[in-house]
Amino acid sequence: MTPAHERVVVALDVGGTGMKCALIRPDGAVVHAERHPTEAARGAEAVVDTILAVAEGLAEKARADGLAPAALGIVVPGVVDEARGVAVWSANVGFRDVPLRALATARLGLPTALGHDVRAGGLAEARLGAGRDAGHVLFVAIGTGIAAAHVVAGSAATGAHGAAGELGHILVRPDGPPCGCGRAGCLESIASASAVARRYAALTSAAGSASTPATDGSAVEHAGSSAATDRAGSDGGSATGSGTRPTMVSAAEVAARAAAGEEIASRVWREAVAALADGLATGQALFDVETIVLGGGLAQAGAGLFDPLRTALRDRLTFHREPRLVPAALGDEAGCLGAALLALDQLET
């Protein structure tokens, strides 16, 4: 048998824009990392070809370096049937019922695990990152959208249909802005990074039009439109106003302006924090976790987010225990690490 220190897992975290790829030892140490563009516009078949070619190249590199690739882990966004190894649906990558695990196994000849990107990130944070000392963890990724992973004793719940963890689609404001899912008032339509940027653009545009007549209302309408459903790995989100098209403003910049006391930014930030606290309070009522780990672009706001959010969450809890609220520790490596953990778990079953 190959010694554990010589074995590595080939791990790929596939997003709509790029793929984070690595060779990872069983102890979680990253031996080699690289990134590749996904180029999802080429279509699902081309993306699958790229995934398999990159995975094959990593396995070949491992062998060339004297390492033994023991398994392959792939995580993708969307709805994933982990039991069957099928990418059921992904708006970002264009997958529809793609038997990715079977295709990868046939191409590489390695035991392969297929998982969901946010659940994999949550798994990594729960075992190796910010939640490693807790048995019950809720990982929440806040980027272009919002999604979560509920991890108990090192295992992430997938749900009956592979769609567990859609915290971003908890209804928090029935009369709120439209969401990408088709309903109004979902959490991610208010508290995601892209929602924060859109709301800020809409309000600043409206404030500008009070003194300068706008040529049309299209930009304000666009600013209130629904978020895309991208998840982990998303950036801070950005938006632009109407008419003169001001410089793009990200959610991180909105947070900075709020911290500096700007009135509109402060309003937008308060709205987002309040909605997020409502969503997390619902999550705590459902899951009763010890630790909530926040990741993604919006979580990078640091104390400007965590301090008011802790207070707001505490105000919403009655008999439920207040969870520890902490930032993610693994950054954008979480997805790859989680993919490796899924593959290793499969080897042990």
Secondary structure by P-SEA (a helix, b strand, c coil): ccccccbbbbcccccccbbbbbcccccccccccccccccccccaaaaaaaaaaaaaaaaaaaaaacccccbbbbbbccccccccccccccccccccccaaaaaaaaacccbbbbbbaaaaaaaaaacccccccccbbbbbbbccbbbbbbbcccccccccccccccccccccccccccccccccccccccccaaaaaaaaaaaaaaaaaaccccccaaaaaaaaccccccccccccccccccccccccccaaaaaaaaaaccaaaaaaaaaaaaaaaaaaaaaaacccccbbbbbccccccccccaaaaaaaaaaaccccccccccccccccaaaaaaaaaaaaaaaac
